[in-house]
Amino acid sequence: MIFFFFSLSVSAQKKERDTILVTDSLLLKSRYNPLSPSKAAFYSAVLPGLGQAYNKSYWKIPIVYGALGTGIFFYIDNSNEYNRFRDAFKRRLAGFQDDEFFDINGDMSGPDVSDQALQDAQETFQRNRELALIITVGLYVLNIIDANVDAHLKQFNIDDDLTFQPVIFRNPIDYRLSTGFSIKYKF
């Protein structure tokens, strides 16, 4: 008879716990949209930083625009320098001696920058421009990935039912301090 009563008690506790778990899972479903990671990634792909705003990570928006703006600045700057040296090199090959690098110090002794130096500078700025473009595209993709991962982590269950924390305690036998980790799981 006692065994039967005990099983009823356990069954009632299990039913109550299952009800709480169902209620908690419904709360989690209503609080977190399972499609939000793809929405955040889409928003960030359409307009950089919009996915971070969707995730309410507003502090990341200036970082996104700073990174992309820096990449775009270096692309434009290297492109302008490439065009300067390319135009001067083309004019030299055509036989003109009026480019900005021909007589820099004004001594009329001949070209101050050689044709080979113009070509080398042109190739260097072209390589830097392409590198700036690749880095800017990589930062744009990283912006999308960050929005997606941040939205996934918003759905991650962080509550006190599962804890992992460091513990310092005194050994009751020899009174020395001991350190370790405590793992707690509440049902």
Secondary structure in CASP SS format (residue, H / E / C, confidence):
PFRMAT SS
TARGET T0000
AUTHOR 0000-0000-0000
METHOD secondary structure of the structure
MODEL  1
M C 1.00
I H 1.00
F H 1.00
F H 1.00
F H 1.00
F H 1.00
S H 1.00
L H 1.00
S H 1.00
V H 1.00
S H 1.00
A H 1.00
Q H 1.00
K H 1.00
K H 1.00
E H 1.00
R H 1.00
D H 1.00
T H 1.00
I H 1.00
L H 1.00
V H 1.00
T H 1.00
D H 1.00
S H 1.00
L H 1.00
L H 1.00
L H 1.00
K H 1.00
S H 1.00
R H 1.00
Y C 1.00
N C 1.00
P C 1.00
L C 1.00
S H 1.00
P H 1.00
S H 1.00
K H 1.00
A H 1.00
A H 1.00
F H 1.00
Y H 1.00
S H 1.00
A H 1.00
V H 1.00
L C 1.00
P C 1.00
G C 1.00
L H 1.00
G H 1.00
Q H 1.00
A H 1.00
Y H 1.00
N C 1.00
K C 1.00
S C 1.00
Y H 1.00
W H 1.00
K H 1.00
I H 1.00
P H 1.00
I H 1.00
V H 1.00
Y H 1.00
G H 1.00
A H 1.00
L H 1.00
G H 1.00
T H 1.00
G H 1.00
I H 1.00
F H 1.00
F H 1.00
Y H 1.00
I H 1.00
D H 1.00
N H 1.00
S H 1.00
N H 1.00
E H 1.00
Y H 1.00
N H 1.00
R H 1.00
F H 1.00
R H 1.00
D H 1.00
A H 1.00
F H 1.00
K H 1.00
R H 1.00
R H 1.00
L H 1.00
A C 1.00
G C 1.00
F C 1.00
Q C 1.00
D C 1.00
D C 1.00
E C 1.00
F C 1.00
F C 1.00
D C 1.00
I C 1.00
N C 1.00
G C 1.00
D C 1.00
M C 1.00
S C 1.00
G C 1.00
P C 1.00
D C 1.00
V C 1.00
S C 1.00
D H 1.00
Q H 1.00
A H 1.00
L H 1.00
Q H 1.00
D H 1.00
A H 1.00
Q H 1.00
E H 1.00
T H 1.00
F H 1.00
Q H 1.00
R H 1.00
N H 1.00
R H 1.00
E H 1.00
L H 1.00
A H 1.00
L H 1.00
I H 1.00
I H 1.00
T H 1.00
V H 1.00
G H 1.00
L H 1.00
Y H 1.00
V H 1.00
L H 1.00
N H 1.00
I H 1.00
I H 1.00
D H 1.00
A H 1.00
N H 1.00
V H 1.00
D H 1.00
A H 1.00
H H 1.00
L H 1.00
K H 1.00
Q C 1.00
F C 1.00
N C 1.00
I C 1.00
D C 1.00
D C 1.00
D C 1.00
L E 1.00
T E 1.00
F E 1.00
Q E 1.00
P E 1.00
V E 1.00
I E 1.00
F E 1.00
R E 1.00
N C 1.00
P C 1.00
I C 1.00
D C 1.00
Y C 1.00
R C 1.00
L E 1.00
S E 1.00
T E 1.00
G E 1.00
F E 1.00
S E 1.00
I E 1.00
K E 1.00
Y E 1.00
K C 1.00
F C 1.00
END
